[in-house]
Amino acid sequence: MPVITYRQALRDTLRAEMHRDENVFLMGEEIGVFEGSYKITEGLLKEFGERRVRDTPIAEEGFVGAAVGAAMLGLRPVVEVMTINFSLLALDQIVNHAAKIYGMFGGQNSVPMVIRTPGGGGQQLGATHSQNIELYYAFVPGLKVVAPSTPADAAALLRA
């Protein structure tokens, strides 16, 4: 098996899933023209266009909420939140909507979306960008939280 980085594993998987299913689209801050803070989405805007790679304003509650609605209508958004700390700005959309729609509608509607975000310290980003709050989300009924330990795991979990 070739040795690849997390970045390459994620990019390759996103590209493959976008080719496989036209309902998969990406949205997040600076993921198009800038190609993401960590360059995960490098080349995807050029390949798939603005319809499927959507730069959003710095308004996490708004674009996560838009993704919830899109997922409920049958699309498959992959939302990139620049750091997990910023997901707190979309807490209501994640905890009270994305996580609960399936149960609130008696299983008749679901929210097939991915929120992809880096977390943790060691990246020289300062205190407000370096928290590990994944555990909080792991205790929210209706959410599935994964933290891959290898690039192969990252690819497999993103594909799933």
C-alpha positions in Angstrom: 0.0 0.0 0.0 1.4 3.4 -0.9 2.2 5.9 1.9 0.1 9.0 1.6 -0.8 11.9 3.8 -4.1 12.6 5.5 -4.5 15.5 3.2 -4.1 13.3 0.1 -6.3 10.6 1.5 -9.1 13.1 2.2 -8.8 14.9 -1.2 -8.7 11.6 -3.1 -11.8 10.3 -1.2 -13.7 13.6 -1.7 -12.9 13.5 -5.4 -13.9 9.9 -5.8 -17.2 10.4 -3.9 -18.0 13.5 -6.0 -17.5 11.5 -9.2 -19.5 8.6 -7.8 -22.5 10.6 -6.6 -23.6 13.9 -8.2 -25.5 14.8 -5.0 -22.2 15.1 -3.0 -21.1 18.7 -2.8 -18.6 20.6 -0.6 -19.2 23.8 1.3 -17.1 25.8 3.7 -15.0 28.8 4.3 -12.2 29.3 1.8 -12.5 25.8 0.3 -12.9 26.9 -3.3 -10.5 29.7 -4.5 -8.2 29.4 -1.5 -8.5 25.5 -1.6 -9.0 25.3 2.2 -6.8 26.2 5.1 -5.1 22.8 4.9 -5.4 22.5 1.1 -7.7 19.5 1.4 -9.9 20.8 -1.4 -7.0 21.7 -3.7 -8.0 21.4 -7.4 -11.7 20.4 -6.6 -13.2 23.8 -7.6 -11.5 23.7 -10.9 -12.6 20.1 -11.5 -16.2 20.3 -10.2 -17.1 24.0 -10.4 -18.8 26.4 -8.1 -22.1 24.4 -8.0 -20.4 21.6 -6.2 -17.5 23.4 -4.3 -19.1 26.3 -2.5 -17.2 29.0 -0.7 -19.3 30.3 2.2 -19.2 33.4 4.2 -17.7 33.3 7.7 -21.1 32.4 9.2 -21.0 28.8 10.5 -24.5 28.7 11.8 -25.8 29.8 8.4 -23.9 27.4 6.2 -24.3 24.4 8.6 -28.0 25.1 8.7 -28.1 25.3 4.9 -26.3 22.0 4.7 -28.9 20.4 7.1 -31.7 21.6 4.8 -29.9 20.4 1.7 -29.3 17.0 3.3 -33.0 16.7 4.2 -33.8 17.3 0.5 -31.6 14.4 -0.7 -28.3 16.1 -1.3 -25.1 15.0 0.5 -23.2 17.9 1.8 -19.7 17.7 3.1 -19.2 20.8 5.3 -15.7 22.0 6.2 -15.6 24.0 9.3 -12.1 25.6 9.5 -11.4 24.4 13.1 -13.6 22.5 15.5 -13.8 25.5 17.7 -15.8 27.4 15.1 -18.4 24.5 15.1 -19.5 26.0 18.4 -21.0 28.9 16.4 -23.2 26.3 14.7 -24.0 24.4 17.8 -27.8 24.8 17.5 -27.8 23.5 13.9 -25.6 20.5 14.8 -27.0 19.5 18.1 -30.7 20.4 17.7 -31.2 19.9 14.0 -28.7 17.7 12.3 -28.6 15.2 15.2 -32.3 15.2 15.9 -34.2 15.4 12.6 -34.3 11.6 12.2 -35.8 11.0 15.6 -38.1 14.0 15.4 -39.6 12.8 12.1 -40.0 9.2 13.2 -37.3 8.0 10.9 -39.0 9.4 7.8 -36.3 12.0 7.1 -32.6 11.9 7.7 -29.6 14.3 7.4 -26.9 12.5 5.4 -24.2 15.0 5.8 -20.6 15.1 7.0 -19.0 17.9 9.0 -15.3 17.7 8.6 -13.1 19.7 10.8 -9.6 19.6 12.3 -9.2 19.9 16.1 -6.7 20.0 18.8 -3.5 21.8 19.7 0.0 21.6 18.3 -0.7 23.7 15.2 0.4 27.1 16.7 -3.1 28.5 16.3 -3.6 29.9 19.8 -6.1 29.0 22.5 -9.3 29.8 20.7 -8.3 27.5 17.8 -6.8 24.6 19.6 -9.5 22.8 21.7 -10.4 19.2 21.7 -14.2 19.3 21.9 -14.9 16.1 19.9 -15.9 14.3 23.1 -18.8 16.8 23.7 -20.2 15.9 20.3 -19.7 12.2 20.9 -22.3 12.4 23.7 -25.0 14.0 21.5 -27.6 11.5 20.5 -27.9 11.2 16.8 -24.4 12.3 16.0 -21.6 10.0 14.9 -18.1 11.3 15.7 -15.0 9.7 14.2 -11.3 10.5 14.7 -9.2 8.5 12.3 -5.8 7.4 13.3 -4.4 6.7 9.9 -4.9 8.2 6.4 -6.5 4.9 5.3 -8.9 5.2 8.2 -9.7 8.8 7.2 -10.5 7.7 3.7 -12.6 4.8 4.7 -14.6 6.7 7.3 -15.2 9.7 4.9 -16.4 7.2 2.3 -18.7 5.6 4.7 
